[in-house]
Amino acid sequence: MPQFFLNKRLIILLVSIIILVALIGFSLRERENVTWPEQFLKDMTGWVQNTVSGPTQYIAGFFENVQDLQNTYTENKELKSRLDELAFLEAEVQMLQKDNDELREVIDKEGSLSAFDPVHAAVVGRNPDRWHELLTINKGSRDGVEPNMAVITSNGLIGKVKSSQTFTSTVQLLSSMDPTNRISAAVQVSGDKKNEKVFGLIEGYDEKRKLLLLTKIPYDAKIEKDQAVVTSGLGGVFPEGLPIGKVVEVTPAEYGLTQTAYIEPGADLYDIQHVMVAKISSMSPEIQKELQRSNEEEDN
């Protein structure tokens, strides 16, 4: 009896395999029409796939969009940082270009000045409350800088050394309202004589018009607009011929005994980065005494 059941199971297995192979072969053959069980199975499978694929694609798309937003935010943040860095680099390039141009102009100016030894310096400090009066440079007495020496840029005179420390110096600008801030100057006028000059004193500054005042001009001197104004060298401390500016207007002074000329400075007294101190290379004993006397008067 057991042998019979064993053989019966084997026979059923073999028949099942044969039927399965026959069904596989039947389904794989090329046919124009399919049976209704196959059609039903395909329809059910397609419906299930459509039902599942819709929400699945929506969820997948949602997470993909979230990921894209995160990537966009990260890229946008990085681009902004790069734009900020680019703006900083552009500003730095402009600043370096400006410094380079100024230094080139200073070097060119140095070659045209033979009456003194230029001491190159950079502006390291400026009080906002006294922006138009004083500034600090990074050269002092150890570099040969002394009070009352002329300070210039590539465009002209900006002032004089007011005080000198070991490593730094304080410069008094032409625009300072200090009554002791006087500089001997000359107007280069056109006349029959070559290099004819009219002398006066730079003392005072018109804050509204941003112009220097050249006083003590003789009443009969013929001063015209756009004539150049330079240092006269008569004071013995400033070299002769340092450019100061040009004449804008001439008016009679009080009582009509002298004239006053309004001078447009050649140098920018507001934006100053690099300067030169006019260190006179050779100074006579008389000039040294005069310089010492002037310094003592200022100290008192």
Number of C-alpha atoms within 10 A of each C-alpha: 5 7 7 9 10 10 11 12 11 12 12 11 12 12 12 12 12 12 12 12 12 12 11 11 10 11 13 9 8 8 9 5 8 11 10 9 9 12 12 12 12 12 12 12 12 12 12 11 11 12 11 11 12 11 11 12 11 11 12 12 12 12 12 12 12 12 12 12 12 12 12 12 12 12 12 12 12 12 12 12 12 12 12 12 12 12 12 12 12 12 12 12 12 12 12 12 12 13 14 12 13 19 18 13 14 20 14 12 17 17 9 8 15 11 16 17 15 23 17 21 19 14 18 14 15 17 11 10 8 10 15 18 19 22 22 21 24 17 24 22 15 12 14 13 24 22 22 24 21 27 26 24 25 21 18 19 27 25 27 25 24 20 21 21 15 13 13 21 24 22 26 24 23 28 25 20 16 14 8 10 19 16 23 21 27 26 26 21 20 14 10 7 8 9 11 12 19 17 21 24 19 25 21 21 19 13 12 6 9 14 22 25 23 27 24 17 23 18 15 9 13 13 23 17 13 14 15 18 28 22 24 24 16 14 15 17 22 24 21 19 16 22 23 27 23 23 23 15 16 19 14 15 16 9 7 11 12 17 22 23 26 24 26 21 22 18 18 13 18 11 7 15 16 18 23 23 26 27 22 19 10 10 12 9 9 10 14 13 11 15 19 14 12 14 16 10 9 13 8 5
